[in-house]
Amino acid sequence: MTDNTVTGAGTAFLGRRAELAALRSDLDRAGLDTLAGRPVPRARVLLVAGRPGSGRTTLAEEFAGEVLASGAYPDGLLRARLTEPGGADVPAEDTARALLTALEAPVPPGADDEELTSALRAELRERRCVLLVDDAPSAEQLDELVPDSRDCLVLAVARGPLTGLPGVRPCVVGGLEPAAALELLAQGAGDVRITVDPTAAERLAEACAHLPAALRLVAGWLAAHPEATVAEAVRRMTEPAPPGWEPLGADGGPAAAADPEEQPLRRAFALAAGSLPAPAARMLRLLALAPAGLADAHVAGALAGCPVGTARATLAALAQLGLLRPAGPPHEERYQVPGCLLPLLREALAAGERTSETQLARARLLERTVRQLAACQAVTQPPGSPARTWLASLPGPMRFESASEAADWLDVRLPALFSAARAAVAGGDLDTLARRLVTAFGEALTAHRGPQAAAPFLYRLHELALRVAERQGLAREAAASQLFLADADARCGRHTAALERYRQALRHARSGPGAADEETAGRALVALGHTYAALGDWQRSADWYGRALAQCQASGDLAACALLHGRIGETLARAGQWQEALRSWRAAAAEHRRRGDPASQARALAEAAGVQERAGRVEEALRTAREALRRAQRAGDPSAEAAVRLRLASASERLGQPQAARAHRAEAARLLARVRPVADPPVASRDDTLETQAQSRNDLL
């Protein structure tokens, strides 16, 4: 999941005058295609390239704020991150889905990356905005998001040049200018110490390679140690790392030779982290497990196994040292682990924590997240309900005071929650907690957004649930997830994919331990019939309805049998198999008679009359319709009688009896006015879809 907002903002920073000037020049420069006389209707792409910790994203944000302030892009700023904190590429479909959601554009559930990126480009075609893409791993992944509009601007951040994007020159970011580096040190360490020993300050900045991330860490250490001199900081930057913070090699032992360009950041990190008290150092290491690198007091407390208040104070102390960055307004107390530090934290975690302790920390975090999601859903329930009673029993920090507060919490943490769910499922060692997390996440999303708005997210959650269910051999859960996914595919017109998922759901329903899940199997059989009907394959549709009918007959479900007989009759009629369709509709009428439902029996007989009429047996159709009319009048159902009279009108008209046809239609209109006073009566025709089609679909699904 990506972190996206639609806003316009710029933050003050130090130096980078040359880089900003280069970006302004690139923005004003005509592209190669324009110079060649063949302008391409695509957005301009500007690239900021640099190593993590160089301040590349901060530079891009500053330039984006400057561009937005000019008024050239009134639709604001869109943000996306294409690489997860763990280093894995974010799927293009997830990025596009999140951006479409931020734009409040419709997102089809289960759509693939090509469909979603096309929808995103179409949505941006009518907008004038800046798209800031952070951590772009390749030109191909970035190119999928470039809008087909010259009115948009793409500002990309990457580690190095992205070959494959013509006309894009990277603005390479390295260390800060010496003056800006000293000013950054002074902001954290204080002007006095920098002014008293300017030579040592310059040496310290050089030891940090003038990298903003390293400078912030050293400045934070100086601020936390007011008795230390700048010269002492220089000395410590050249010492070996404290135990537990050494860089690791591929075999898990100390690294023989790390990348020289990484040394300044590594030394600064070791200086800041190595001076921490043991509890704070352990919490910092465990923050390598924070989903999407986002941490608050609940996340940190769960990972470290400490009270929320202690975690809150420790996070604030880590932020003062530059080891964390605020990720929201001050009152929210959310923090982001800098991406440049995550590899170092993972190394420290491997060196300082046993595997069992790491797994326990992950389990505590998942358990806490499940409880928070349950509380997020419970606050939407009516007062006095069991869910609200349970919510009131929770400790104060776990509760939500209102549904709007819970909805805001869910929106802000959506990327981190998806990251947590993906990581839990991928791990495979905490499947029970992973199942609970996915379930609680889906319930919270549905409660706050409604089934329709939550559908794209629920689709991905069911994909995750399916992986766990198949891995654990949970046949019923696998079948339920396959059914949900197949229904979504069918609604979106992906019928071929839906057919395969329905077959898999049927296989799971029949392969579970003990008795088969007949209800789920029946749903899958009926859905297969619906899907083949949507594809116009009437013979296969009737075949699958027939299999569902056999199951219903075995279980003695007369209502379902009647509806399926009717569904088979409608399908066979569409295939032109009049005799077989007529037998099915008469069988449906017989089932309704056995159930004691004369109104439904009358409707089935009316449909049988319709089949006879379409087959050219109009006189037989008239006799059958009259029988249906007697049943409907006996049932006292105006709606059923109106439907039968419309069928009689059609048959009378075919037999050259216009006066009788008019009388039946007038009576049908009068009857329908009693049921729906403002509705116009429907007009029956030989080619109308049979009336029971929609009813049977709703009843059986």
N, C-alpha and C positions, 0 to 999 in steps of 0.2 A: 504494500500500500504506500502511496506517496503522500507527502505533506503539501497540501494545496490551499491557497487562499486567493481571494480576489480582492486586492487592496492596492494601495500605492503608498509606499513608505520608503524613506531613506534614513540611514543612521550616520551620525558623524563619525569620522575616523581620522587617522593620522597619515600624512604623506600621500604617496601614490599620485602625485601630480602628473608625472610623465605617463603613467598607465592610463589615467583618466583622459589625458589629451589624446593618446593613441586610440582609445575607444571612440572618442568624439570624431576623430578623423576618419576612422573606419565607417562610422555611421553615415557621415556625409559623403564618403567616397562612393562613386558609382560602381556597381558590380560589373564583372567581366561580361555578362550577357548583355547588359545595358550598353556598354561600350561597343559591343559587336553589333548592336542594332537589333537584338532579339531579346527584349526584356521578358523574363519569366515571371508569371504571376504567383510568386512565392515570397514568403517573408524573408527579410534579411536575417542572416545569422552572424552574430558576433561571438567570438570565443575567448574566454579567459582561461589560460592554461597555467598550471602550477602544481607543485606538490602539496599534499595535505599539510596544513599548518602554516602555509604561506600567506594566508589571508585572501585567497582567491575568491571565496564566496562573499566575503565582506566587501571586496572591491566591486563585484558584480551587483550586489545589493545597493551600494552607493551610486553606481552608474544608473541602475534602474530607477532609483528615486529621483535622480537628476533629470532623466528623460521624461519620467511621468510628470514632474513639476513643470515641464515645458508645455504641457497640454497637448502634445502630439498624439498621445495614446489615452483618450478619455475613458476607455473601458478598464483601465487599471492593470494590475499585475497578477499573473497566474504563476504558481510555483509548483515544480515537480522535482522529485529526487529519483534518479534512475539507478542508483546503487544502494542496497541496504547496508546498514552499519557492519554487518558481517562480511561484506564484500560481494554478495550475490547480486546479480542483475535483477532489477525489478521488472517483471513481465510487462511488455508494452500494453497489454490489455488492462492490467491493474492501473497503470499510469493514466491511460486514456479514460478509464471508468471514473477514477477519482477527479480528473479535470472536468469531465462532463457533469459530475455531481456538483462540483464547485460552481459551474456555470448554470446550475439548475436546469440542465437539459435532460431529456429522457434517456435512460440507459437500459437497453434490452437485456434481460437476465440471460446469462450464459453466452452472450455474443463473443466471438473470437477477436483476436487482436486486430485483424484487418478490418472487420466491421466497425469496431470501436474507434480505431484511429481515423477511419474514413468519416465516421460521425463527428469526431472531434474537429477534424479539418473543416468539415461543412459548417459546424457551429461557429468556428472562428472566422469563417469567410466574411461574415457580416459584422465583425467587431474590429476595433482598433485597440489592441492591448499588447503588453509585453509578456512574453513567456520566458521565465527564468528557469532553466533546466540545470540542476546541480548534479555533479558526479556523473556526467555522461560517459559511459564506458566505451562507446564506439560510435562511429559516424552513422552506421546503419540504424541503431536504436534511436538516435537523435533524429534522423531523417524522417522516421515514421511520424514524428510529432510536428514537423514544420508545417505551419498553416499554408494553405493555398491562397494567400492574400498578401499583397504588398503593403497592406495597411497595418500589419502586425510586425513585431520585432521579436526574434528569438535571441536570448542572451544565455549562452551555454557556458558551463564550468566543467573543466575536464583536467585530467592529470597532465596530458600532453596534447600535441596537435592531433586533430581527428582527420586523417586522410580519407578522402572519398567525398568530402563536401567542397565542391568547386567554389573558388572565390572567397574562401574563409581564411583569414590570416589570424593566427592566435596572438593575443596580447599576453605575453609571457610574464608571470608574476614571480619574483624572487623575494629577497629580503627587502626590508624597509630602507629608506635613506637614513644615514647615520643620525641626523638630527631628529627624525621622527622616531627612530628606535630609542634614543635617549629620552625623548618625551614620554614614550610608552612606559619605560622603566620608572620615570619620575611619577607617573600617575599612580603606580602601585606602591613603590618604595618610598615616595616622598621626595620633594625637591631638595631638601637639605642634604641628604646623603649623596645624591648625584652631584650637587654643586660642590660639596666639600672635597670629593675625590673624583674629578672629571676623567682623569686618566684611567682609573679603575673602572669607571662606568663605561668608557669606550671599549676597554678590554672585555668587559662583561657582555656588551652588545655584540662584539665580534665573536665571542664564544658561543653566543646564541645564533650566529650567522644572520643576525638582524631579522630572524623569523618571528612574526607576531606571536605565534603560539608559544614558542620557547621563551620569548621576552615576558609574556604574561605570567607564565609559571614561575620564572625567576623573580619577577616583581612581587608576585603573591607570596613567595617564600620570604622575601625581604620584609614585606609588610607584616607577616606573622612572626618575624624574629627581629623586633626593633633594636635589639642589642647587637645584631650582626652588622658588619661593615660590608661595603660593596666588594672590597678586596677579598673578604672571606667567601663571598658568593663566587668570585672568580676562581678561588682555590678549589672550592667544592665542585665546581663545574668540571674540573679536570681530574677529580678523584674517581676511583671505581664506584660503581653503583652499590648501594647498601644491599645486604642479603634480602632475597625475595623480590628484588626489582631488576635483576640482571636480565639482559636480553637472552632469549633462548634460541638454540639451534633447531634444526629439523628433527633431531633425535630426542628433543626434550631437555638436553643438557645446555650449559652456557654456550652462547654463540661464539664461534671462533673469530669471526670478523663481520661485523654488521656493515651495512651500506654507509660509507663515510658521510653522505649527505643527510642521513638520518641521525647521526651522532649528536648534533646540537639539541634536537628535540628530545632524544633519549636521555641525555644528561640532565636537561632541565626537568624532565618528568621524574627522573630518579631523585633529583634534589628535592622537589616539592613533595613527592609521595613518600620518600624515605624518611622524612622528618615527622610523619604522622604518628599519633598514638596507635597502638595495635588495633583497637576496635574500629577506628576510622579507616585505617589502612585496609582492614579486612572488608569493610563496606565498599571501599573504592574498588577493590579487586572484583567483588561480586557484582558491581554495576556493569561489568562486561556482559552480564546476562540480562540486563534491562532491555525489554522489547523496544526495537527501533532506537535504542540509545536514550530513551526518555525515562526520567525517574522523578518520582515524587516521594513523599514520606511513606506512603503505603508500599510502593515498590521497594524502596530501600529497606524499610522495616521488615518486610517479608523476606527479602533476600538475606539480610543479616540476622534475622530472628530477634529483633529488638523492638521496644515500644515505638509507637509512631512519633511521640514527642522527641525521643532521642534521635530517631532517624532524621527528623526535620532539622534539628540543631546541627547534626553532622553534615547534612547536605549543604546547609548555609556556610559552614566552615570550609567545605571542599570548594564551593563556588568562590569564596574569598581568595583561595589559593590559585584560582584559575584552572582547577581541575574539572570544573563543571561550568556550564554557561546557563543563565536564565533562559527559559523557553516560553515564557509568557509573562503577563503582568505580575508585579511583585507579590500581590496578595494571593496568587494561585500557587506559588512555591513549587513550580515545575522546573526541571533542569534537563539540559541536553548534555550527554557525554560528547565532547568534541570528537569528530570522526577521526582526526589524526591521532588521538590517544587510545582509541579502541583496540588497535593491534597490540599496543603496549599493555593495556589492561588484561587482554586475553593471555598474553605471555605471563604476566604476574599471577593471574588466576591459576594457570597450569602449574606454576612453580610454588605457589603458596597454599593451595587448597587440595585436599584429597578428592578423588573422583566421587566418593560417597557423599562428602560434604557439599560438593557442587550440585549433585543430584538432589540432595535434601533442600538446598536453597531454591532450586527450580520448582520443586514440589510445593514449598511454602508459597512461592510467588503465584503459582497457578491456583492454589487453594484460595489465596486472598483475592485474586482476580475474579474467580467464580463467585465468591460472596459479594464482591462489589457489583458485579453484573446482576446478581439476584436482587440486591437492594435497589439497583437502578430500575429493574422491572417491577418490583413490589410497590414502589412509590406511585405507580400509575394505577394501582388497584383501588377500589372504593374503600373509604374509611370503614373500619370494623371488620374487614375481610381478613381471612387467615394470613394473607401475605403482608398486610399492614401491621397485624399483630406481631408477626415475626420481625418485621422491620423495626418496630418500636423496641424489641428486645436486644437489638444490636448495640454495641458501644457507640458513643457519640460520633467519633471520627468515621465510622462506617456508614452512617445514615445519610440520607438525602432529605432535606426539609421540604422539597417541592418537586413536582414532575419537571418543571423547567430547569431547575438546578441539575437534575439527573440527566436531562437531555443535553445540556451544555457539556457536562462531563463526558458523555458518550461521544458527542461530536468531536471534542478536542482530542480524545484518546483513541479515536477510530483507527488511525494508522498503527499505533502501538498495539492495540488489541488484535488486529489482524496479524501483525508480526508475531505476537505471542501464540496465537492459534496455529499459525504455520509452523513455528518452531516446535511447539508441543507435539504436533502430529508427525513432523519429520523425525523427531528424536526417537520415537517408538518405544521408549522405556517408561513412559508415564501415560499410557493410553487411557486408563480410567479417568485421570484428571483431564486429559485432552478431550475426551468425550463430554465430560461435564462442562468444560469451558466452551466448547462449540455450541452445546445446547443452550447454556445460559446466555451466550452472546446473541444467538438467534432470537431468543425470547425477548431480550432487551431491545434489540433492533425493531422487532415487530411491534412491541408495546409502544415505542416512541415514534416510529415512522409510519406504521401501518403496513399491512402485507404487501401492497403494491409498491410503495417507495422502497421498502426493504428488500424486495425480490432480487435485485442484482447482487446484494451482499449475501442473502440467504443461499443463493445458488452456489457461491464460492464456499460457504460454510458447509453445505451438504456435500460438496466435493471432498472437503477435508474429512467430514464424518464418514463418508464412504470408504476412504482409505483406511481409517482406523477399524471400521466394522469388518472389512474384508481381511485385514491383517489379523484380527482377533477371532475370525470365524463367527461373527455375530450376524447370522443370516437375516434375521428379521429387521435389524437396523439397516443392513445393507440394502434390503429390498425397499424399505421406506425411503431411503435417500435416493435410490435409483428412480423410484416413482416420482418424487418431487422434481428431480432433474429432468426426467422425461416429460412431465407435464409442462414444465417451463419451456423445454425445447419445442413441444408441440404448439404451445400458444404463440411462440415466436416464428412458427413456420418451418422449423428445422425437423421435418417429419422423419427423414432417414435416421438422424441421430436419435430421435425419440423412439423409433421402432427398436433400435438396438438396446436402448436403456430399458424399455418395457420388457424385452426378452430377458435381460439380465435380472430385472426385478422378479420376473416369474421364476427364473432358475433359483434365485436366492430363497424365494418364498417356499419353494418345494424341496429345498435341500437342507433346511435347518434341522437341528437335532430334535428328536421327538416328532410330534405331529406337525404336519405342514401348516403354514399360515394360509388357510383357505381364503380368508377375507382379502389379504393382499394379492394372492394369486388371482382371485376373481377380478379385482380392480385392474390388474395388469392385462388379463384376457380381454376385458371390455375395452380398455384403452387401446389395445392393439387393433381391435375392430374399428374404433373411432378413427385411428390414425390412417389405416388403410382406406377407410371411406374418404378421409380428407384428401388422399392421394388419387381418389377415383378408381381404386382397385376394388370393385364391389364384390367380386368372388372371394378374395382373401378376407375382406371385411366380414362377409357373411360366415366364412369358415371360423374366424376367431370368435364371433358372437356365438356360433354354435358350440364351441368348446366351453365358453362361459356358461351357456345354457345347460350343458350337461352337468357342470359342477353345481349349478343352482338346483337342478332337479335332484341331484344326489343328496343335497342338504335340505331339500323340502322347502325352499324359499319361493313361495308361489308368486309373490309380488315381483321379485326379480325375474322369475321365469316369464311372467306375462310381458314385462317390459322388453326382455330380450327377444321373445317371439316377435313382438312388434318391430324391434330394431332390425331383425333378420328380414321381416317382410318388407320393410322400407328399402333395405339394401338390395334385395333380390328384385324388387320392382324397378329400381334404377338400372339394374342389369338387364331388364327386359324379360325376366323369368317369371311370367305372370302367374302360372299355375302354382309354382313353389311359393311365391309371395302371398298368394291368396290363402294357401294352407297355413302359412305362418300367422297371418292376421286372424284367421279363424281360431287357430290354437291360442293366440293371445286373448281373444274374446272368451274362449272356454276357461282359461285360467282366471280371468277376472270374474266370471260367473261363479267358479268354485270359491273365490275369495269373498263373494258376496258384495261385489262392487259393480252395480248395474250401470252407473254412469261411465266408468272406464270400459265396460263391455260394449256400451253403445258407441263409444269413440272408436274402439277397435273394429266393430262392424262397419262403421262409416269408412274407415280406411280400407277395409276389404272391398267395399263398394267402389271406392276410388280405383283400386287395382282392376276390378272388373271393367270399369268404364274406360280406363286407359288401354285395356286389352281389347276393346271393341265390343264387349258384352254388356251393352248399355241397359237392356231390359233386366238382365240379372242384377246389374248394379242397382237399378231402381227398386227391385224387390228386397235386396239386402239392406238398402238404405231405409226402406219403410220398416223393416224389422228393427233396425237400429233406433229409429224414431220412437217406436213403441217402448223400447228399453229405456231410452232417455226420459220419456214422459213419465214412465213408472218410477224412475229414480228421482224425479223432481229437480233435475239439475239444469238450469237455464243455459249455462254455457255449453254443456254437452248437447242439449237439444238444438242450440243455434248451429253448432258445428255440423250436426247431422242434416239440418234443413239446408245448409249451404251445399252439402253434397247432393241432396235431393234436387236442389235448384239446378245444379250442373247437369245431372242426369236428365232431368225434364227438358232442359234446353237442347241437349243432344238428341232427344226423341221428338223434337219439334213441338214442345208444349210450353210456349213462352208465357202463357197466362199462369200456369202452375209454377213455373220458375220464379215469376215476379212475386207470387203469393208467398212462396217459401222464403225468398230473400227479405221480404217485408217482415215476415214473422221472425226471422233470424235477427233483423235489426232491432225489433221490439224487445226480443229476449236479451240481446246484448246490452241494450240501453239500461236494463234492470241491473246488469252486472257492472257495466262501465258506462255511466250516464254520459260522459263527455267523449267517448271514443266512437269513431266511425266503424261500422261493421266491416269485417274483412270480405273481400271478394274472392270466392273460390275459383280455381281454374284447374284444368286437367294436369298442368305442369307444376302446380304448387308443391312445395315441400310438405310432406305429410305432417299433420299437426303434432303427432306424438314424438317427432324427431327431437325437438329441443327438450321436451319434457323428459324423455328417456335418457338423454345425455346428462341432464342435471341430476336425475335420480340415481344414475348408476355411477357417476364419478364422485 
